[in-house]
Amino acid sequence: MFINLNNGTLDLGDNLVLKPNFSFDDFKKTTFYSNQDSVRMFYLDKKL
């Protein structure tokens, strides 16, 4: 895991990098999406 304080990105691995303005619709395009609800807290099933 890597946090870049200069640009605000959170790198959780090769397949998941959270950036400012990262939306739930962006998350739905990743391999980590498995019908989670955008309103509630959700867990990632896959290991990073």
Long-range contacts (C-beta under 8 A, 24 or more apart in sequence): 1-48, 12-48, 13-48, 15-48, 16-44, 16-48
